[in-house]
Amino acid sequence: ISKVVIVACGTAAYAGEIARYAIEKWARLSVAVELAHEFRYRDPVIDAGTLVIAISQSGETMDTLMATRYAKEHGAKVLAVCNTQGATLARESDAVLYTHAGPEVAVASTKALVAQITAGLLIALYLADVRGAQPAAELQRLGLELLKLPAKVTETIAIAKIGEQLGETFKDAKSVLFLGRNVGFPVAMEGALKLKELAYIHAEGFAAGELKHGPIALIDQGQPVIVIVPSPNAPDSLNAKVVSNIQEIRARGARVIAIAEQGDQSVADFVEQVIYLPSTEQLLAPVLQVIPLQVFAMALASAKGLDVDQPRNLAKSVTVE
Ligand code: M6R
């Protein structure tokens, strides 16, 4: 294959964005992530050298199904990442990687997302392996880090309870902004989507580097901002760059909650609260980072007396256009 195109909708598309960082970094393959409903009507350039990865919890999302049918008609191979045994997407694809998250009853995607991100990381490692894109020792190191994640997820679920206290604090917020950088950017967008869905609060996720290009104009006294802070070990001084963003928004009155790595001393002085998560490899961190954001959305919804399992106007599976 010469390129990968990931098609999905909503939260599944954010899992795809996270997979993109890992596939490009580890397997050295070009990846595009497309919202399925945009992809199918855009006359996209795909051929037999394209691997299309379709991510869907339900496997019945009409737009994702139609995008994969388009891809197959144009000669691409389709790999489904699906949580539902025997779903239409799984049956129509050339291969399927089941996420085995178990039935997800609530409308909002939570554990399914964690499993989708993990599946994306596994695909990235597999592609890196078969393409010989990384030394075997590096792949082994990354694989071992991945194996440590279940215990770290358990730890994170306990830590994320801090997020529950934030429900009362922010329940009257009119808008909440989320900032992330690199693989933390799709995490930020997912945090915003979860808050919209569950708590009916306007929320936007931004790439932290984009702040000065517009979004900083939104920062006013008391504006809540959740920041996903890269590990101090992340390359390219990303941690320091995001800490600098935090200082900028703090100076303009933002109330900042940071999601940072345990042991990171750089943020505590500039924020209202830090939620410290277990340390892991940079590209694996989203598996943990999405959890306190899910708890935060649930806490705000609960504080507002809303039904977190059945939000208004939403269906679990969107089987029409
Ligand atoms: O079943 P799918 O994964 O294809 O569903 C895709 C989206 O409809 C879904 O992720 C939606 O965005 C969720 N409500 C998010 O919590």
Boltz pocket constraint, residues with backbone or C-beta under 6 A from the ligand:
constraints:
  - pocket:
      binder: B
      contacts: [[A, 9], [A, 10], [A, 11], [A, 12], [A, 13], [A, 55], [A, 56], [A, 57], [A, 58], [A, 59], [A, 60], [A, 61], [A, 64], [A, 107], [A, 108], [A, 109], [A, 110], [A, 197], [A, 314], [A, 315], [A, 316], [A, 317], [A, 318]]
      max_distance: 6.0
